[in-house]
Structures are given as structure tokens and as C-alpha cells.
């Protein structure tokens, strides 16, 4: 692919799985890196919880630097929501008649993999019923309160929570990352619904208004969806600028990816540190990072490389399967040999990551791809039927 000059306008971007459409593939790589950040966050929050204790950090630590992006699961989720807003805006219904079809397909796209992962999580918990409780006793991690302890509820409960309950209640203790499914579906309703009703410049205006309104009432996750949709709306105005993109990306990491929870105290610097990474700034930082990636050619090319593209392909499966691995077999090993010194803990982390990648690849083949193929067929036929007189 030829190199782009500083005056080249970025090509129009449309979502994955649309035949003949262009695609900003660097965003797939970003999604993959964000999924890895979530894996790291959950692993270390389970086994080294004191590092993440709210208001426990004094002075300046690595958590107060952009390097925290590597394990800041909160920021990674904000990035997911911004990327979802971008993709949803690109795949918005063309007419009001299409909206119910697209919303239904979006629910199925989220619910079917979530359901499969909930069943998988149930199987792991039944196989290792005491592992999480034993590790919680050793580490004192509060994270395990989001995981079922014995007696493990029946499979029927896992099916309900994974396919329906998590969308209604916004939480499940079989596979706790599924809390984002409700947020994803609400963001889908917001963008698909508004885009079905609005046309032209009314759409970006509505998204800009949404950022203000949702931020004002504390619904920052919906503001992130609006931010991603706004980036999509004005993508044709973006031009490559390596220096400007680098500065923007670093600013996004500083305000959004530094880990929240720094202890407050006297002095302006400490006061600023205590706010960095909090809700609001986190979502702004995520938008800045997405924008920076789009306009910074060297970084964009990095995220377009084959390894990161492969990681992006399994990002959703990886997000869905990693927690069952942590709370079951990884906890079993930790309880058997723990507490672990840093070096053995690093070994367990590597082992867990490799297992998660392997399981995500299997999930991709057996669940993700078949679901996407089926939904693509339904969408094509549904649109054809709606277009017919």
C-alpha cells in the first residue's frame, strides 16, 4: 500500500462485514490491544489487588503514566465504546423501516456469543467450584465478589443471564465482563434509533448534543458512543499529521489511560493526578486515542500489521473467554501453589494469556464466525425484502 502524504484525506470508513465497503483496519488492531489490556487488568486485580486499591497510591508511580494503558481495563472499555460508536454510525439503518431489523440483529450479535461464553463460564465454575473462593481468601481481592461461589447456580441460570438477564440487569456473576453487553445494546439503540430518524447534518449535531447531555447526567458510556459516531461523521476531514497525532494520542493516554484512584493531597500536581483517568476524562482520552491513530501514519501502520490484525480478529472472543479461565484453572493453580512470588506469578500470567488466546481462537471458529455469517445472511435478505414494494 502506498504511503500517504500529510495532505491525504483518510478514506471513508465503513464497518466490518459490509460487502464491497472500505474499512479502517487499524481500528481492529486497536480493539485487539484493548482486549489484552482487559485481560491483564482482571488477572492482576485477582492476584495482586493491593496495586489497584482506591486512594492507596501516593507519590508518582507507573500507574500515573501512559504505560498504565497496558493494564487499565477501565480505559480499554472506554475505547471499546468509542469504537462501537464509530462502527454503529457506519452501519446505521438507511431507513426507519430498517431500524427494527438492525436493532434485532445487533441484539443477536451481542447475545449469542455472550450466551455461549456464559455456558462456558458455568462449566469452568462447576469444574473448579472452590478455586475463586480460595484465592480470595489468600489475596483479599474484592474482584471475586462478581463471581459466583459455591453452590454454583444451575446451567439454566447461566443460559438466562448470558442471553437475556445481563441485558436487563447489566450484570452477571458467571462471566463478569458481560456487564458491557447492556451498555453496548443501549448504545446501539441510541445510534441506530437516532440515525433512523435523522438525516444529514442533524446526525452529527445530535451526537455532539448527546456528548454534552449524557456527560452532564453521568452516563459517560453513552457519551463515548456519541464520540465514536462523531469521529465517523467527520472522518472525511481528517488528514495525516504525525506530530499532531502523536501529541493528541499522548494527551489522550495521559488524561484517560493513567489509572484512577491516586490519593489526593496538597498541591496542584497531586490534585490533577487524582482526577486523571476518572469518568469523563477517560472517555475523552479514548476519543483522542482513536483520532490520533487515524491521523498518525507510523502508528496506524503498526496497528495494521498482521499480528495486531489477528489479535483484533479474536478481540471479542478473547474478551468473552478470559475471565472464566482466570477464576477457574488459573485460580486453582494459584491456590495450589500460592501465594506466588513475582516470577512464578509472571509465569502464571503468561500461561493464562496463552490459554486465553487459544480458547479465543477456538471460540472464533465455533461461535463468532458462524454467528456473523448467519447474521449477514439475515441482514441481506431482510434488507432486500424491505426494499421490495
ROZAVO-805345 format. One record per residue (C-alpha): residue number from 0; x, y, z. Coordinates in steps of 0.2 Angstrom, whole numbers, plus 2048, in hexadecimal, padded with zeros to 3 digits. Each point is the difference from the previous one (the first is absolute). Layout:
i: NUM; xx: X; yy: Y; zz: Z
...
//
This chain:
i: 0; xx: 800; yy: 800; zz: 800
i: 1; xx: 807; yy: 811; zz: 7FB
i: 2; xx: 805; yy: 80C; zz: 80E
i: 3; xx: 7F4; yy: 80E; zz: 803
i: 4; xx: 806; yy: 812; zz: 800
i: 5; xx: 7FC; yy: 80D; zz: 80D
i: 6; xx: 7F2; yy: 807; zz: 7F5
i: 7; xx: 7F7; yy: 7F0; zz: 7FC
i: 8; xx: 7EE; yy: 7FF; zz: 806
i: 9; xx: 7FD; yy: 7EF; zz: 809
i: 10; xx: 7F4; yy: 7F5; zz: 7F6
i: 11; xx: 7EE; yy: 7FE; zz: 806
i: 12; xx: 7FF; yy: 7F2; zz: 80D
i: 13; xx: 7F2; yy: 7F4; zz: 801
i: 14; xx: 7FD; yy: 7F2; zz: 80C
i: 15; xx: 806; yy: 7EE; zz: 7FE
i: 16; xx: 7F6; yy: 7F3; zz: 7F7
i: 17; xx: 7F9; yy: 80C; zz: 7F3
i: 18; xx: 803; yy: 7F9; zz: 7EF
i: 19; xx: 80A; yy: 80C; zz: 7F5
i: 20; xx: 803; yy: 80D; zz: 80D
i: 21; xx: 810; yy: 808; zz: 806
i: 22; xx: 806; yy: 7FD; zz: 811
i: 23; xx: 80C; yy: 808; zz: 80C
i: 24; xx: 809; yy: 7F1; zz: 805
i: 25; xx: 80C; yy: 809; zz: 80D
i: 26; xx: 7F1; yy: 801; zz: 80B
i: 27; xx: 7FF; yy: 7ED; zz: 801
i: 28; xx: 812; yy: 800; zz: 806
i: 29; xx: 7FB; yy: 80C; zz: 80D
i: 30; xx: 7F1; yy: 7F6; zz: 806
i: 31; xx: 80C; yy: 7F1; zz: 802
i: 32; xx: 80C; yy: 809; zz: 80B
i: 33; xx: 7F2; yy: 807; zz: 80A
i: 34; xx: 7FA; yy: 7EE; zz: 803
i: 35; xx: 811; yy: 7FB; zz: 806
i: 36; xx: 800; yy: 80E; zz: 80C
i: 37; xx: 7F0; yy: 7FA; zz: 808
i: 38; xx: 808; yy: 7EF; zz: 802
i: 39; xx: 80F; yy: 807; zz: 809
i: 40; xx: 7F4; yy: 80A; zz: 80B
i: 41; xx: 7F5; yy: 7F2; zz: 806
i: 42; xx: 80F; yy: 7F4; zz: 803
i: 43; xx: 80A; yy: 80C; zz: 80B
i: 44; xx: 7F0; yy: 807; zz: 808
i: 45; xx: 7FD; yy: 7EE; zz: 805
i: 46; xx: 811; yy: 7FC; zz: 806
i: 47; xx: 808; yy: 810; zz: 805
i: 48; xx: 7F1; yy: 80B; zz: 806
i: 49; xx: 80A; yy: 80C; zz: 80B
i: 50; xx: 807; yy: 808; zz: 7F0
i: 51; xx: 7EF; yy: 805; zz: 7FB
i: 52; xx: 7F9; yy: 806; zz: 811
i: 53; xx: 7F7; yy: 810; zz: 7FF
i: 54; xx: 809; yy: 80F; zz: 807
i: 55; xx: 80E; yy: 7F6; zz: 805
i: 56; xx: 80E; yy: 807; zz: 7F5
i: 57; xx: 80A; yy: 80E; zz: 806
i: 58; xx: 80E; yy: 808; zz: 7F7
i: 59; xx: 804; yy: 7FD; zz: 7ED
i: 60; xx: 7FF; yy: 7EE; zz: 7FA
i: 61; xx: 7FF; yy: 7F7; zz: 7EF
i: 62; xx: 7ED; yy: 800; zz: 803
i: 63; xx: 801; yy: 813; zz: 7FD
i: 64; xx: 808; yy: 7FE; zz: 7EF
i: 65; xx: 7F9; yy: 7FC; zz: 7EF
i: 66; xx: 808; yy: 7EF; zz: 802
i: 67; xx: 7F1; yy: 7FC; zz: 80B
i: 68; xx: 7F6; yy: 7FD; zz: 7F0
i: 69; xx: 808; yy: 7EF; zz: 7FF
i: 70; xx: 7F5; yy: 7FA; zz: 80F
i: 71; xx: 7F3; yy: 80E; zz: 802
i: 72; xx: 7F0; yy: 7F6; zz: 7FC
i: 73; xx: 7F5; yy: 80F; zz: 804
i: 74; xx: 808; yy: 80A; zz: 7F2
i: 75; xx: 800; yy: 7F1; zz: 7F4
i: 76; xx: 7ED; yy: 7FF; zz: 802
i: 77; xx: 7FE; yy: 812; zz: 7FC
i: 78; xx: 80A; yy: 7FD; zz: 7F0
i: 79; xx: 7F4; yy: 7F2; zz: 7FC
i: 80; xx: 7F1; yy: 80B; zz: 802
i: 81; xx: 808; yy: 80E; zz: 7F5
i: 82; xx: 804; yy: 7F3; zz: 7F3
i: 83; xx: 7EE; yy: 7F9; zz: 801
i: 84; xx: 7F9; yy: 811; zz: 7FD
i: 85; xx: 80B; yy: 802; zz: 7F0
i: 86; xx: 7FA; yy: 7EF; zz: 7F9
i: 87; xx: 7EE; yy: 802; zz: 805
i: 88; xx: 800; yy: 811; zz: 7F7
i: 89; xx: 807; yy: 7F8; zz: 7F1
i: 90; xx: 7F3; yy: 7F2; zz: 800
i: 91; xx: 7F1; yy: 80B; zz: 804
i: 92; xx: 7EF; yy: 7FB; zz: 7F9
i: 93; xx: 7FD; yy: 809; zz: 7EF
i: 94; xx: 7EE; yy: 802; zz: 804
i: 95; xx: 7F4; yy: 800; zz: 80F
i: 96; xx: 7F9; yy: 7EF; zz: 7F9
i: 97; xx: 811; yy: 7F8; zz: 802
i: 98; xx: 803; yy: 806; zz: 812
i: 99; xx: 7F7; yy: 7F1; zz: 808
i: 100; xx: 809; yy: 7F3; zz: 7F6
i: 101; xx: 811; yy: 808; zz: 804
i: 102; xx: 7FC; yy: 802; zz: 812
i: 103; xx: 7FB; yy: 7EE; zz: 801
i: 104; xx: 80F; yy: 7FA; zz: 7F7
i: 105; xx: 80B; yy: 80A; zz: 80C
i: 106; xx: 7F8; yy: 7F8; zz: 80E
i: 107; xx: 803; yy: 7EF; zz: 7F9
i: 108; xx: 812; yy: 805; zz: 7FC
i: 109; xx: 803; yy: 804; zz: 812
i: 110; xx: 7F5; yy: 7F3; zz: 808
i: 111; xx: 805; yy: 7F0; zz: 7F7
i: 112; xx: 813; yy: 801; zz: 804
i: 113; xx: 7FC; yy: 806; zz: 812
i: 114; xx: 7F4; yy: 7F1; zz: 802
i: 115; xx: 80E; yy: 7F4; zz: 7FA
i: 116; xx: 80D; yy: 808; zz: 80C
i: 117; xx: 7F4; yy: 7FF; zz: 80F
i: 118; xx: 7FD; yy: 7ED; zz: 7FD
i: 119; xx: 813; yy: 7FF; zz: 7FF
i: 120; xx: 802; yy: 809; zz: 810
i: 121; xx: 7F4; yy: 7F5; zz: 808
i: 122; xx: 809; yy: 7F1; zz: 7FB
i: 123; xx: 811; yy: 807; zz: 807
i: 124; xx: 7F8; yy: 805; zz: 810
i: 125; xx: 7F8; yy: 7EF; zz: 802
i: 126; xx: 811; yy: 7F8; zz: 7FD
i: 127; xx: 809; yy: 80B; zz: 80C
i: 128; xx: 7F3; yy: 805; zz: 80C
i: 129; xx: 80B; yy: 805; zz: 80F
i: 130; xx: 80F; yy: 808; zz: 7F6
i: 131; xx: 7FA; yy: 812; zz: 801
i: 132; xx: 7FB; yy: 7FF; zz: 812
i: 133; xx: 811; yy: 7F9; zz: 805
i: 134; xx: 809; yy: 80D; zz: 7F6
i: 135; xx: 7F5; yy: 80E; zz: 808
i: 136; xx: 805; yy: 7FA; zz: 811
i: 137; xx: 812; yy: 801; zz: 7FB
i: 138; xx: 801; yy: 811; zz: 7F7
i: 139; xx: 7F0; yy: 809; zz: 807
i: 140; xx: 7FC; yy: 805; zz: 7EF
i: 141; xx: 7EE; yy: 809; zz: 7FF
i: 142; xx: 7FF; yy: 7FB; zz: 7EE
i: 143; xx: 7FA; yy: 7EF; zz: 804
i: 144; xx: 7F0; yy: 807; zz: 807
i: 145; xx: 7FA; yy: 800; zz: 7EE
i: 146; xx: 803; yy: 7ED; zz: 7FE
i: 147; xx: 7F4; yy: 7F3; zz: 806
i: 148; xx: 806; yy: 7F6; zz: 80F
i: 149; xx: 7FA; yy: 7EF; zz: 805
i: 150; xx: 7F2; yy: 7FA; zz: 7FE
i: 151; xx: 802; yy: 804; zz: 7ED
i: 152; xx: 7EE; yy: 804; zz: 7F9
i: 153; xx: 7FA; yy: 7F4; zz: 7F3
i: 154; xx: 803; yy: 801; zz: 7ED
i: 155; xx: 7EF; yy: 807; zz: 7FD
i: 156; xx: 805; yy: 80F; zz: 80A
i: 157; xx: 810; yy: 802; zz: 7F6
i: 158; xx: 7F5; yy: 7FF; zz: 7F0
i: 159; xx: 7F4; yy: 80D; zz: 806
i: 160; xx: 80D; yy: 80D; zz: 806
i: 161; xx: 80B; yy: 7FE; zz: 7F1
i: 162; xx: 7F3; yy: 802; zz: 7F3
i: 163; xx: 7F3; yy: 80B; zz: 808
i: 164; xx: 803; yy: 805; zz: 812
i: 165; xx: 810; yy: 809; zz: 7FE
i: 166; xx: 7F7; yy: 80C; zz: 7F3
i: 167; xx: 7F3; yy: 803; zz: 80D
i: 168; xx: 80A; yy: 801; zz: 810
i: 169; xx: 811; yy: 805; zz: 7F9
i: 170; xx: 809; yy: 7F3; zz: 80A
i: 171; xx: 804; yy: 7EE; zz: 802
i: 172; xx: 80B; yy: 7F6; zz: 80C
i: 173; xx: 803; yy: 7F2; zz: 7F4
i: 174; xx: 80B; yy: 80B; zz: 7F4
i: 175; xx: 802; yy: 811; zz: 807
i: 176; xx: 806; yy: 809; zz: 7F1
i: 177; xx: 7EF; yy: 7FD; zz: 7F8
i: 178; xx: 7FA; yy: 810; zz: 809
i: 179; xx: 805; yy: 809; zz: 7F1
i: 180; xx: 7F3; yy: 7F8; zz: 7F5
i: 181; xx: 7F2; yy: 80A; zz: 808
i: 182; xx: 80B; yy: 810; zz: 7FC
i: 183; xx: 803; yy: 7FA; zz: 7EE
i: 184; xx: 7EE; yy: 7FD; zz: 7FD
i: 185; xx: 7FA; yy: 811; zz: 807
i: 186; xx: 80D; yy: 808; zz: 7F5
i: 187; xx: 7FA; yy: 7F7; zz: 7F1
i: 188; xx: 7EE; yy: 805; zz: 804
i: 189; xx: 806; yy: 812; zz: 802
i: 190; xx: 809; yy: 801; zz: 7EF
i: 191; xx: 7F6; yy: 7F5; zz: 7F6
i: 192; xx: 7F0; yy: 808; zz: 806
i: 193; xx: 806; yy: 812; zz: 7FE
i: 194; xx: 808; yy: 7FD; zz: 7EF
i: 195; xx: 7F0; yy: 7F8; zz: 7FA
i: 196; xx: 7F6; yy: 80F; zz: 804
i: 197; xx: 80D; yy: 80E; zz: 7FB
i: 198; xx: 809; yy: 804; zz: 7F0
i: 199; xx: 80F; yy: 80A; zz: 7FA
i: 200; xx: 808; yy: 80C; zz: 80C
i: 201; xx: 7F2; yy: 7FD; zz: 80D
i: 202; xx: 809; yy: 7F0; zz: 804
i: 203; xx: 811; yy: 807; zz: 806
i: 204; xx: 7F7; yy: 80E; zz: 809
i: 205; xx: 7F6; yy: 7F3; zz: 80A
i: 206; xx: 810; yy: 7F7; zz: 804
i: 207; xx: 809; yy: 810; zz: 806
i: 208; xx: 7F0; yy: 804; zz: 80A
i: 209; xx: 800; yy: 7EE; zz: 807
i: 210; xx: 812; yy: 802; zz: 806
i: 211; xx: 7FB; yy: 810; zz: 80A
i: 212; xx: 7F0; yy: 7F9; zz: 807
i: 213; xx: 806; yy: 7EE; zz: 805
i: 214; xx: 810; yy: 807; zz: 808
i: 215; xx: 7F5; yy: 80C; zz: 80A
i: 216; xx: 7F6; yy: 7F2; zz: 807
i: 217; xx: 80E; yy: 7F4; zz: 803
i: 218; xx: 7FD; yy: 7F4; zz: 7F2
i: 219; xx: 811; yy: 801; zz: 7F9
i: 220; xx: 7FF; yy: 7F0; zz: 7F7
i: 221; xx: 7F3; yy: 807; zz: 7F5
i: 222; xx: 80A; yy: 80F; zz: 7FD
i: 223; xx: 80E; yy: 7F5; zz: 7FA
i: 224; xx: 7F5; yy: 7F8; zz: 7F3
i: 225; xx: 7FB; yy: 812; zz: 7FA
i: 226; xx: 812; yy: 804; zz: 7FF
i: 227; xx: 804; yy: 7F1; zz: 7F5
i: 228; xx: 7F1; yy: 805; zz: 7F5
i: 229; xx: 806; yy: 812; zz: 7FF
i: 230; xx: 812; yy: 7FA; zz: 7FA
i: 231; xx: 7F8; yy: 7F6; zz: 7F3
i: 232; xx: 7F5; yy: 80E; zz: 7FA
i: 233; xx: 80F; yy: 80C; zz: 7FE
i: 234; xx: 80D; yy: 7F2; zz: 7FA
i: 235; xx: 800; yy: 808; zz: 7EF
i: 236; xx: 808; yy: 810; zz: 807
i: 237; xx: 80E; yy: 7F7; zz: 809
i: 238; xx: 812; yy: 801; zz: 7F8
i: 239; xx: 810; yy: 7F8; zz: 805
i: 240; xx: 80B; yy: 809; zz: 80C
i: 241; xx: 80D; yy: 7F6; zz: 809
i: 242; xx: 805; yy: 80D; zz: 80C
i: 243; xx: 7EE; yy: 806; zz: 804
i: 244; xx: 7FA; yy: 7EE; zz: 801
i: 245; xx: 80E; yy: 7FB; zz: 80C
i: 246; xx: 7FD; yy: 80F; zz: 80B
i: 247; xx: 7ED; yy: 7FD; zz: 800
i: 248; xx: 802; yy: 7ED; zz: 804
i: 249; xx: 80C; yy: 803; zz: 80E
i: 250; xx: 7F4; yy: 80D; zz: 807
i: 251; xx: 7F2; yy: 7F3; zz: 7FF
i: 252; xx: 80B; yy: 7F3; zz: 809
i: 253; xx: 804; yy: 80D; zz: 80E
i: 254; xx: 7EF; yy: 805; zz: 804
i: 255; xx: 7F7; yy: 7F0; zz: 7FD
i: 256; xx: 80B; yy: 7F1; zz: 801
i: 257; xx: 80A; yy: 805; zz: 810
i: 258; xx: 7F8; yy: 7F5; zz: 80E
i: 259; xx: 7F3; yy: 809; zz: 80B
i: 260; xx: 800; yy: 7FF; zz: 813
i: 261; xx: 810; yy: 80B; zz: 803
i: 262; xx: 7FF; yy: 806; zz: 812
i: 263; xx: 7FC; yy: 812; zz: 802
i: 264; xx: 80A; yy: 80D; zz: 809
i: 265; xx: 807; yy: 811; zz: 800
i: 266; xx: 807; yy: 808; zz: 7F1
i: 267; xx: 7FA; yy: 803; zz: 7EE
i: 268; xx: 809; yy: 7F1; zz: 7F9
i: 269; xx: 7F9; yy: 7F3; zz: 80C
i: 270; xx: 7EF; yy: 808; zz: 7FE
i: 271; xx: 801; yy: 7FD; zz: 7ED
i: 272; xx: 807; yy: 7EE; zz: 802
i: 273; xx: 7F1; yy: 7FC; zz: 80A
i: 274; xx: 7F4; yy: 805; zz: 7F2
i: 275; xx: 809; yy: 7F8; zz: 7F2
i: 276; xx: 7F8; yy: 7F0; zz: 7F9
i: 277; xx: 7F0; yy: 803; zz: 808
i: 278; xx: 7EF; yy: 7FF; zz: 7F7
i: 279; xx: 7FE; yy: 80E; zz: 7F4
i: 280; xx: 813; yy: 803; zz: 7FD
i: 281; xx: 801; yy: 7ED; zz: 7FC
i: 282; xx: 7F4; yy: 801; zz: 7F2
i: 283; xx: 807; yy: 810; zz: 7F9
i: 284; xx: 811; yy: 7F7; zz: 800
i: 285; xx: 7F9; yy: 7F1; zz: 7F7
i: 286; xx: 7F9; yy: 80C; zz: 7F2
i: 287; xx: 811; yy: 809; zz: 7FF
i: 288; xx: 809; yy: 7EF; zz: 7FE
i: 289; xx: 7F5; yy: 7FA; zz: 7F2
i: 290; xx: 802; yy: 811; zz: 7F7
i: 291; xx: 813; yy: 7FF; zz: 803
i: 292; xx: 801; yy: 7EF; zz: 7F8
i: 293; xx: 7F6; yy: 805; zz: 7F1
i: 294; xx: 80B; yy: 80F; zz: 7FC
i: 295; xx: 811; yy: 7F9; zz: 805
i: 296; xx: 807; yy: 7F6; zz: 7F1
i: 297; xx: 80F; yy: 7F7; zz: 80A
i: 298; xx: 7F4; yy: 7FA; zz: 80E
i: 299; xx: 7F2; yy: 7FC; zz: 7F4
i: 300; xx: 80C; yy: 7F5; zz: 7F6
i: 301; xx: 805; yy: 7F7; zz: 810
i: 302; xx: 7EE; yy: 7FC; zz: 805
i: 303; xx: 7FD; yy: 7FA; zz: 7EE
i: 304; xx: 80E; yy: 7F3; zz: 801
i: 305; xx: 7FB; yy: 7ED; zz: 7FF
i: 306; xx: 802; yy: 7FC; zz: 813
i: 307; xx: 7F5; yy: 80E; zz: 806
i: 308; xx: 7F3; yy: 7FD; zz: 7F3
i: 309; xx: 800; yy: 7EE; zz: 805
i: 310; xx: 7FE; yy: 806; zz: 812
i: 311; xx: 7F2; yy: 80B; zz: 7FB
i: 312; xx: 7F7; yy: 7F2; zz: 7F8
i: 313; xx: 7FF; yy: 7F6; zz: 810
i: 314; xx: 7FE; yy: 810; zz: 80B
i: 315; xx: 7ED; yy: 7FC; zz: 804
i: 316; xx: 803; yy: 7EE; zz: 803
i: 317; xx: 80F; yy: 804; zz: 80B
i: 318; xx: 7F6; yy: 80C; zz: 80A
i: 319; xx: 7F2; yy: 7F3; zz: 802
i: 320; xx: 80B; yy: 7F1; zz: 805
i: 321; xx: 80E; yy: 807; zz: 80B
i: 322; xx: 7F7; yy: 802; zz: 811
i: 323; xx: 7FA; yy: 7EE; zz: 801
i: 324; xx: 812; yy: 7FB; zz: 7FD
i: 325; xx: 806; yy: 80B; zz: 80E
i: 326; xx: 7F3; yy: 7FC; zz: 80D
i: 327; xx: 801; yy: 7ED; zz: 7FD
i: 328; xx: 810; yy: 7F8; zz: 7FA
i: 329; xx: 80B; yy: 80F; zz: 804
i: 330; xx: 7F9; yy: 802; zz: 811
i: 331; xx: 802; yy: 7ED; zz: 803
i: 332; xx: 812; yy: 801; zz: 7FC
i: 333; xx: 803; yy: 80F; zz: 80B
i: 334; xx: 7F7; yy: 7F8; zz: 80F
i: 335; xx: 80A; yy: 7F0; zz: 7FE
i: 336; xx: 811; yy: 809; zz: 7FF
i: 337; xx: 7FD; yy: 811; zz: 807
i: 338; xx: 802; yy: 80D; zz: 806
i: 339; xx: 80C; yy: 802; zz: 7F1
i: 340; xx: 810; yy: 80A; zz: 7FF
i: 341; xx: 801; yy: 80D; zz: 7F2
i: 342; xx: 809; yy: 7F4; zz: 7F4
i: 343; xx: 7F4; yy: 7F1; zz: 802
i: 344; xx: 7F2; yy: 80C; zz: 7FF
i: 345; xx: 807; yy: 807; zz: 7EF
i: 346; xx: 801; yy: 7EE; zz: 7FA
i: 347; xx: 7ED; yy: 7FD; zz: 805
i: 348; xx: 7FC; yy: 810; zz: 7F7
i: 349; xx: 809; yy: 7FA; zz: 7F0
i: 350; xx: 7F7; yy: 7EF; zz: 801
i: 351; xx: 7EF; yy: 808; zz: 803
i: 352; xx: 803; yy: 80C; zz: 7F1
i: 353; xx: 805; yy: 7F1; zz: 7F4
i: 354; xx: 7F1; yy: 7F6; zz: 806
i: 355; xx: 7F4; yy: 80F; zz: 7FD
i: 356; xx: 807; yy: 803; zz: 7EF
i: 357; xx: 7FE; yy: 7EE; zz: 7FB
i: 358; xx: 7EE; yy: 7FF; zz: 807
i: 359; xx: 7FC; yy: 810; zz: 7F8
i: 360; xx: 806; yy: 7F9; zz: 7EF
i: 361; xx: 7F5; yy: 7F1; zz: 803
i: 362; xx: 7F1; yy: 80B; zz: 805
i: 363; xx: 803; yy: 80A; zz: 7F0
i: 364; xx: 7FE; yy: 7F1; zz: 7F5
i: 365; xx: 7F2; yy: 7F7; zz: 809
i: 366; xx: 7F5; yy: 80F; zz: 805
i: 367; xx: 806; yy: 811; zz: 7FA
i: 368; xx: 801; yy: 7FD; zz: 7ED
i: 369; xx: 7F1; yy: 7F5; zz: 7FF
i: 370; xx: 7F6; yy: 80E; zz: 809
i: 371; xx: 806; yy: 80D; zz: 7F5
i: 372; xx: 7FD; yy: 7F6; zz: 7F0
i: 373; xx: 7EE; yy: 7FC; zz: 805
i: 374; xx: 7FD; yy: 812; zz: 805
i: 375; xx: 807; yy: 806; zz: 7EF
i: 376; xx: 7F4; yy: 7F5; zz: 7F7
i: 377; xx: 7F1; yy: 806; zz: 80A
i: 378; xx: 805; yy: 812; zz: 7FD
i: 379; xx: 802; yy: 7FE; zz: 7EE
i: 380; xx: 7EF; yy: 7F7; zz: 7FE
i: 381; xx: 7F7; yy: 80C; zz: 80C
i: 382; xx: 806; yy: 80F; zz: 7F7
i: 383; xx: 7FB; yy: 7F9; zz: 7EF
i: 384; xx: 7EF; yy: 7FC; zz: 806
i: 385; xx: 7FE; yy: 812; zz: 808
i: 386; xx: 806; yy: 808; zz: 7F0
i: 387; xx: 7F3; yy: 7F6; zz: 7F5
i: 388; xx: 7EF; yy: 809; zz: 7FD
//
